[in-house]
Amino acid sequence: MHTISSLKLLLSLSLASLISSAHADSLHDLQQALKKFEQNSPFSAQVTASVKNQNKEGDDHNIKEGLAQFAVEQNPAGLHIRYSPELLSNIDRETEAKKQNPQASTPTTEAMNRFNYSEISILLNPVRDIGDDLSKAQLVKEEHVTYNGKSARLLHLQIPLENLSEEERKNLKKYRTDLQFWIDENGTPLASRSTGKGSGRFALVIGFEFHFDVEKTYITQGNRLLVAKLSSTSGSSGAGMDTNEAITASLKLLN
């Protein structure tokens, strides 16, 4: 009886070890795939971006929306962002309208102000952002799934509060992010989703809460990884204010 029990325990431990090893291999495949990309490789693309921001403070409810389209190109001379004559004319008209009426709608200006280089770089350098997430995340489980009709692996990870940097943890009391990465047989990212929420307190008296949900799909161009589609919703509340924002962006290669 003891021999049988010992054998069962050994088999159970071996199976758990194999499962853990398989999960680690998938995560390793993703990490190794990221190393193969050269994020300064040339490309040319058109970006379409929209933003909707809702800000509520007391009885005031302010909504700002914007939509813009522009071109980005990476070449040996650097990164170039090109605004069409039509887009520039729209911004000029909105600027003049704002002078006449402070409440005038400025959708193009709103989009361009919100979608600055920092936001654009999310589309252009996902290797950086994925690597940053993986450096803080803990692997939870893996699934074998189908993505766009092809075999893929789905990694589930979590980032707990204690894995954030000291600066990121500042003022936070609660925090958790759940990550999902769909990868192909070689470990190349196909898509991802990041959902998170947290709460904290500023100056010991002002409480706040926040949440976010970010979805991305990826494409490759030569040795470069890019975000083809981005969908982001986020919200925060505290000190009598309630803010919600939705951003969508798509990147279409031109060559």
Secondary structure, 3 states (H helix, E strand, C coil): CHHHHHHHHHHHHHHHHHHHHHHHHHHHHHHHHHHCCCCCCCEEEEEEEEEEEEEEECCEEEEEEEEEEEEEEEECCEEEEECCHHHHHHHHHHHHHHHHCCCCCCHHHHHHHHCCHHHHHHHHCHHHHHHHHHHHCEEEEEEEEEECCEEEEEEEEEEEHHHCCHHHHCCEEEEEEEEEEEECCCCCEEEEEEEEEEEEEECCCEEEEEEEEEEEEEEEECCEEEEEEEEEEEEEEECCEEEEEEEEEEEEECC
